[in-house]
Amino acid sequence: MTQTPTATAAEIKISFSGDEAQQAARALELKAGEGRSRTIHFWDSPERGGDGIALPFLDRGVIIRLRMDNEDHGSKRETDMTVKLRPCPPLPRDWQKNVKNEDEDWEFTIEEDRTGPAFTPVLSASLQADREVKAKLIESALGPGHGALDNLLAKPHRDLLEDAVGLKKNDLTDLRALGPVHAVKWKQEWDMLPRPVAIEEWTTEGLRFLEVSVRMSTAEAAEAEKLLERALRKRNVASPRFGETKTRAVMTALARDLGL
């Protein structure tokens, strides 16, 4: 039996784009050398429709993302693969609670995404797995070949896709890699908030986003929304009038770069 899961944690986000992102970064005095630098890629099967670029997987609420550190740590480059369902559909019993498997280096989490200024809760489920794969497999998955993505997915990823949205291995063979997105992430302690604040900047050719976020319990989320806005104002950063979803905007731009 499937059932909509219940989140106990929420990620409160405020996103800035374009000139607003640049102004916010300047006001927050962000320095690239102090943040964690990563490269991000997504997968979808983009196609051109009457209203522009269509992203069928994203439209179904399925996000497939690869993140790679831009610096080596010891003998390997840290890499993680994530399958995210947003909005999260009703899930089978085995996927209705948070699970962390330390032996296999993967974690499944259910939480609310709340993006300002409206902060409307959207239920999200994600499975993130640390991956140790050869560089040539990553290169193959990022190339134009079909079926190479499967080498980066862990078995729990494939199980989640099949159990939650009915996607099997053959449904993934025509996906195309979208990227790269250049990302830098900072974590800071702000005196007005009880938990660390994450700041992440995404840049592609022609696009720039800055997202400020904090994770709280759902019971504390409404108060955290006010505190985050207040903390930004204290740092001379005005909240944007509209909350833009950076994932869709970036994926659409990257798909357009494919020449569709």
C-alpha positions as CSV (number, residue, x, y, z in Angstrom):
1,M,0.0,0.0,0.0
2,T,1.3,3.4,-0.9
3,Q,0.9,6.4,1.4
4,T,2.1,10.0,1.4
5,P,5.0,10.2,4.0
6,T,5.2,12.8,6.7
7,A,8.2,15.0,7.0
8,T,9.7,16.0,10.4
9,A,12.3,18.4,9.0
10,A,12.1,21.3,6.6
11,E,14.7,23.2,4.5
12,I,13.8,26.9,4.5
13,K,15.3,28.7,1.4
14,I,15.5,32.1,0.0
15,S,16.9,32.3,-3.6
16,F,18.3,35.2,-5.6
17,S,19.0,35.3,-9.3
18,G,20.9,37.5,-11.7
19,D,21.9,41.0,-10.4
20,E,20.1,40.2,-7.0
21,A,22.4,37.2,-6.6
22,Q,25.5,39.3,-7.2
23,Q,24.3,42.0,-4.8
24,A,23.5,39.4,-2.1
25,A,26.9,37.7,-2.5
26,R,28.7,41.1,-2.2
27,A,26.7,42.0,0.9
28,L,27.4,38.7,2.5
29,E,31.1,39.1,1.8
30,L,31.4,35.7,0.2
31,K,34.9,34.5,-0.8
32,A,35.2,31.6,-3.3
33,G,38.3,30.3,-1.6
34,E,36.4,29.8,1.7
35,G,33.7,27.7,0.2
36,R,33.4,24.1,-1.1
37,S,33.7,24.1,-4.8
38,R,31.8,21.4,-6.8
39,T,30.6,20.6,-10.3
40,I,27.0,19.5,-10.8
41,H,25.3,17.7,-13.7
42,F,21.6,16.7,-14.2
43,W,19.9,14.1,-16.4
44,D,16.6,14.4,-18.3
45,S,15.2,13.8,-21.8
46,P,14.7,17.4,-23.0
47,E,12.6,18.1,-26.0
48,R,11.3,21.2,-27.7
49,G,7.6,21.9,-27.4
50,G,5.2,24.6,-28.4
51,D,5.9,26.5,-25.2
52,G,9.7,26.1,-25.2
53,I,11.9,23.4,-23.6
54,A,10.1,20.5,-22.0
55,L,11.8,18.4,-19.3
56,P,9.7,15.2,-18.9
57,F,11.5,13.8,-15.9
58,L,11.5,17.1,-14.0
59,D,7.8,17.5,-14.9
60,R,7.2,14.2,-13.3
61,G,9.0,15.4,-10.2
62,V,12.1,13.3,-10.8
63,I,15.5,15.0,-10.4
64,I,18.8,13.0,-11.1
65,R,21.9,14.8,-10.0
66,L,25.6,14.2,-9.8
67,R,27.9,16.4,-7.7
68,M,31.7,16.2,-7.8
69,D,34.2,18.0,-5.6
70,N,36.6,20.1,-7.6
71,E,39.4,19.2,-5.4
72,D,40.9,15.7,-4.7
73,H,40.7,14.4,-1.1
74,G,43.5,12.0,-0.8
75,S,43.4,9.4,-3.6
76,K,39.8,10.1,-4.8
77,R,37.5,12.8,-5.9
78,E,34.5,12.9,-3.7
79,T,31.3,12.2,-5.7
80,D,27.7,11.8,-4.8
81,M,24.7,10.8,-6.8
82,T,21.2,11.8,-5.8
83,V,17.7,10.9,-7.0
84,K,15.1,13.4,-5.7
85,L,11.4,13.2,-5.9
86,R,9.8,16.7,-5.7
87,P,6.9,16.9,-5.1
88,C,7.1,13.5,-3.4
89,P,4.4,11.0,-4.5
90,P,2.7,8.5,-2.3
91,L,5.3,5.9,-1.5
92,P,5.3,2.1,-0.7
93,R,5.8,1.2,3.0
94,D,9.5,0.6,2.7
95,W,10.1,4.3,1.6
96,Q,7.9,6.1,4.2
97,K,10.6,6.9,6.7
98,N,14.2,8.2,6.7
99,V,16.9,5.5,6.3
100,K,20.6,5.8,6.6
101,N,22.8,2.9,5.5
102,E,26.4,3.7,6.6
103,D,27.8,0.4,5.3
104,E,26.7,1.2,1.7
105,D,27.2,5.0,2.0
106,W,23.6,6.1,1.1
107,E,20.9,8.0,2.9
108,F,17.2,8.5,2.2
109,T,15.5,11.5,3.6
110,I,12.0,13.0,3.5
111,E,11.6,16.7,4.2
112,E,9.7,19.8,3.3
113,D,11.2,22.4,0.9
114,R,10.0,25.9,1.8
115,T,11.1,28.6,-0.7
116,G,10.5,32.3,0.1
117,P,8.8,34.6,-0.1
118,A,5.7,32.4,0.0
119,F,7.4,29.5,1.9
120,T,4.8,27.1,0.6
121,P,5.7,23.6,1.9
122,V,6.5,21.1,-0.9
123,L,7.2,17.5,0.2
124,S,10.5,16.2,-1.1
125,A,12.2,12.8,-0.9
126,S,15.8,12.2,-1.8
127,L,18.3,9.4,-1.9
128,Q,21.9,10.4,-1.9
129,A,24.7,7.9,-2.3
130,D,28.5,8.5,-2.1
131,R,29.9,6.9,-5.2
132,E,33.4,5.5,-5.9
133,V,33.5,5.0,-9.7
134,K,36.3,5.2,-12.2
135,A,36.7,8.5,-14.1
136,K,36.1,6.9,-17.4
137,L,32.6,5.8,-16.2
138,I,31.8,9.3,-15.2
139,E,33.0,10.6,-18.6
140,S,30.9,8.0,-20.4
141,A,27.8,9.0,-18.4
142,L,28.3,12.7,-19.2
143,G,28.7,11.9,-22.9
144,P,26.1,11.4,-25.6
145,G,26.1,7.6,-25.3
146,H,22.9,5.8,-24.2
147,G,22.7,3.7,-21.0
148,A,25.9,5.0,-19.4
149,L,24.0,6.7,-16.6
150,D,23.2,3.3,-15.1
151,N,26.8,2.9,-14.1
152,L,26.5,5.8,-11.7
153,L,23.2,4.8,-10.0
154,A,23.4,2.6,-6.9
155,K,20.8,-0.2,-6.5
156,P,18.8,1.8,-4.0
157,H,18.5,4.6,-6.6
158,R,17.0,2.1,-9.1
159,D,14.8,0.6,-6.5
160,L,13.4,4.0,-5.5
161,L,12.7,5.0,-9.1
162,E,10.9,1.8,-9.8
163,D,9.0,1.6,-6.6
164,A,7.9,5.2,-6.4
165,V,7.4,6.3,-10.0
166,G,7.5,3.0,-12.0
167,L,10.8,3.8,-13.9
168,K,12.9,0.9,-14.9
169,K,16.4,0.6,-16.4
170,N,15.2,0.8,-20.0
171,D,13.4,4.1,-19.1
172,L,16.7,5.7,-18.4
173,T,18.6,4.8,-21.5
174,D,17.7,8.0,-23.5
175,L,18.5,10.5,-20.8
176,R,20.9,13.2,-21.7
177,A,23.5,14.8,-19.3
178,L,22.9,18.5,-18.6
179,G,25.8,20.6,-17.3
180,P,28.1,21.6,-16.0
181,V,26.9,23.9,-13.2
182,H,29.6,25.4,-11.2
183,A,28.7,25.5,-7.5
184,V,30.3,26.9,-4.3
185,K,28.8,26.2,-0.9
186,W,29.5,28.0,2.4
187,K,28.3,27.2,5.9
188,Q,28.1,30.0,8.4
189,E,26.9,30.5,12.0
190,W,24.5,33.4,12.2
191,D,23.7,34.8,15.6
192,M,19.9,35.1,14.9
193,L,19.6,31.4,13.9
194,P,20.1,28.3,16.1
195,R,21.5,26.2,13.3
196,P,24.1,26.7,10.6
197,V,23.1,28.6,7.5
198,A,24.1,27.2,4.1
199,I,24.8,29.5,1.2
200,E,25.2,28.1,-2.2
201,E,26.0,29.8,-5.5
202,W,25.3,28.2,-8.9
203,T,26.6,29.7,-12.1
204,T,26.3,28.6,-15.7
205,E,26.9,30.6,-18.8
206,G,24.5,33.5,-18.5
207,L,22.9,32.4,-15.2
208,R,23.7,33.0,-11.6
209,F,21.8,31.9,-8.5
210,L,22.4,32.3,-4.8
211,E,20.4,30.4,-2.3
212,V,20.5,30.9,1.5
213,S,19.0,28.1,3.5
214,V,18.6,26.6,7.0
215,R,17.3,23.2,8.1
216,M,14.9,23.1,11.0
217,S,12.2,20.8,12.3
218,T,8.7,21.3,10.7
219,A,7.5,22.6,14.1
220,E,10.1,25.4,14.0
221,A,9.8,26.1,10.3
222,A,7.4,29.1,10.5
223,E,9.5,30.9,13.1
224,A,12.7,30.1,11.1
225,E,11.3,31.7,8.0
226,K,10.9,35.0,9.9
227,L,14.3,34.7,11.5
228,L,16.1,34.0,8.2
229,E,14.5,37.0,6.5
230,R,15.4,39.2,9.5
231,A,19.0,37.9,9.5
232,L,19.3,38.8,5.8
233,R,18.0,42.3,6.4
234,K,20.5,42.7,9.2
235,R,23.2,42.0,6.6
236,N,21.7,44.5,4.1
237,V,20.1,41.8,1.9
238,A,16.5,42.4,1.0
239,S,14.4,39.3,0.2
240,P,13.4,38.9,-3.4
241,R,9.9,39.6,-4.5
242,F,9.6,36.3,-6.3
243,G,11.0,32.9,-5.3
244,E,12.6,31.2,-8.4
245,T,13.3,27.5,-8.5
246,K,16.9,27.4,-9.5
247,T,16.9,23.7,-10.5
248,R,14.2,24.2,-13.2
249,A,15.7,27.5,-14.5
250,V,19.2,26.0,-14.7
251,M,18.1,22.7,-16.3
252,T,16.0,24.6,-18.9
253,A,19.0,26.8,-19.8
254,L,21.3,23.8,-20.1
255,A,18.9,21.9,-22.3
256,R,18.6,25.0,-24.5
257,D,22.4,24.9,-24.9
258,L,22.1,21.5,-26.5
259,G,20.6,23.2,-29.5
260,L,17.1,21.7,-29.3
